[in-house]
């Protein structure tokens, strides 16, 4: 997939480019759904005067550039399985497919001199395989306690656009998210990255924002 395709799609979405950032510095934020990646990305990007993008956006652009039968991993529905373990495996397969586009976007020239990228496709082993010890990239991996994950799912179930409504659906979603959360934690530690546990807007949250802002 061409990086120009990603760049042109972002232009079409009228993303304003901002160049008064620290050159070539990229912040990567990975974690399971609901751990606070988007909120953190927005705050860091604002503090740095930088742009931010989610791996979901990159996946959508990649899907437009291919066909389902050519790259089926990009179109995987992790919720198609009733087994939580299998759902997480599907989620990781999709993340690995999306990472190809994320890594290309980072490696190739693009209009952004620095940016924040967040999403579940920012998996520790993928970052380590392509950007281990890269001084211009700051990986941040977020996790939450099981109680916080369940609380987030319960709160989000009240949103009209969320399909997780019944007790059974919320239980399954919690199981999937906790499994993926544990994988992020284990893989981050295994690959030598610091794991940041966020259970609300605490001092730890402020510390991460400060660290990323001055990076």
N, C-alpha and C positions, 0 to 999 in steps of 0.2 A: 504494500500500500504506500502511495506517495505522501510525503509530509506536506507537499503543496496542497493536497486534497484537504487535509486537516486544516491548514492555514486558511484556505479559501472558504471553507465552510464556516470557520470562526468569523471571517470578515462578513459573510452573508448574515450571520447572527448579530451583526453590528456590535461586536465586542470592541470597546475602545482600547487602543494600545497606549501604553504609558511607558516612557523610556527613562524616567528619572529613578531607576532602581539600580541596585548593585549588579554590575554586569555578570551575566551568565550564572548567577546563583539561583538554584532551584530547590524549593522545599517540597518534599514528598510526604504526604500524610496517608497512612494506611490503617485499616482497622475494620472490624465487622460492622454491619449496619447498625446505626443508632448510637455509636460511641461518641459522636460529636465532631466528625471529620469536617463536614461542610461548615459548621459554625466556626470552627477553629481556622479553617482555610480562609474564610471571609475576613476574619479579624486580622490574621497575619498579612493577607494581601493588602488590606486597607492600611495597616501600619507601615508596610514597606513601599506603598505606592505601586504595587505590582498587580498583575492580572492573576486570576485563578480559574482553574478548569477542573471538572470532575472526570473520572475515567468513564463514567456513564455517557458523557457527551462524546468522548473519543470513540466509545463502542458504537454509538449511534452513527457516527460519521463512517466508521469502518463497515458497518452493516450496509450503508448506502453504496459503498464502493465494491461490494461483492454480492454473491448469491448464496442462499442458504445451503445448497448442495456442495458448494465449493469450500465454504468455511463454516460447517455446522456448529462448531464450538461457540461461535459468536452469537448464535441464536438459541442457545440452550436455556431452557426454563428450569431453573433449579427447584422450583416448587412443584414440578410435574411428578416427583416421587413422593410417596407417603412415608418413606424411610428418611429420618433426619440425617443419618450418616451418608446415605447416597445423595441426598440433596446438597450436602456440603461438598462432596466430591465433584458434583456437577458444577457447583459454584466456583470451585477452584479451577476446573478445566476452562470455564468461561473466562475467568480472570487471567489465566495464562495466555489465552488467545488475544485478549484485549491488551495485555502487556506488550505484545509485539508492536502495536501502534503507539503505546505510551513511550516505549523505549526509543522508537524511531523519532517521535516528536522531540524528545529530549536531545538526542544525538545530532539531529540535522539542524541546519540553520532555519530560524523562524523569526517572525517580527518581534517577538518578545525577548528582551534582554535578560529577563528573569521572571519567574512565575511560581505559583503554588499549584500543585496537582494533588488532588485527593481522591480516594476511592478504595473499594474493596480489591481492585486489581493491583494495588500497591502492596504486593505480598513480599515479606522479608527475603525469601530465597530468590525471588526474581530480581529485586533490587541488588542483592549481593552478587548475583551472577553477572550483571551488566555494569554496576556502578560502585562496587566495593571500594571503599577508601578514596572515592572521588572527592576532592576538596571543595568542589563547587556544588555539591549536592548534600542536602541535609535531610535524611530520612527520619520521620517521626512515626512511631507505631503506638496507637492508642488501644487500650483495653478497658473494660468495665467489670465490676463485680456482677455475679449472677443476679443479685437482687436489683441492681440498677438496670440491667438489661430487661428484666421482666417489667419493671416500672415504665421504661421507655416504650415497650411494646404495648402495654396497657394504655398509655397516654395516646400513642399514635393510632390505636384502634378507634379512637373517637373521631379522627379525621374522616370526612366523607369519601375521600379518594383512596383510602386504605382498605384492602380486601380482608385483612385479618380482623374478624369481628367476633366469631363464636369462641367459646372457651377452648374447643378443640383446635381451632386455627391458631389461637394465641399460644397454646401450649406447644404446638409443633414449631411455630416461629421462634419461640424462646429456646427450644432444644437446638434448632439449627444455628441460631445466633450464638448461643453459648459454646457450641462445638467449634464454630469458626473463630470465635473470640479466643478460645484456648489454643487453637492452631496458630493464630497470630502471635500470641505470647510465646509459645514454645519455639516457633521458627525465628522470631526476633532474637531471643536469647541464644539460640543455636548459632545464628549468624553474627553474633557479637553486637547486636543493636540494643539500645536502652528501650525498655518498655515503659510507657507512661500510663498509669491508671487514673482515669478520670471518672469520678462519680459526682458530677455536678460542677459548678463553677467555683473551684477551690483555688488555693494558692498555687497548686501544681499547674492549673490551667494558665494562670498569669505568668508563671515561670516559663512555660513553653512558648507563649506569645513573645515574651521578652527575648528568649534565646533565638527564636526564629527571626525576630525583627532586626537584631544586630548581626545576624549571620552574614 
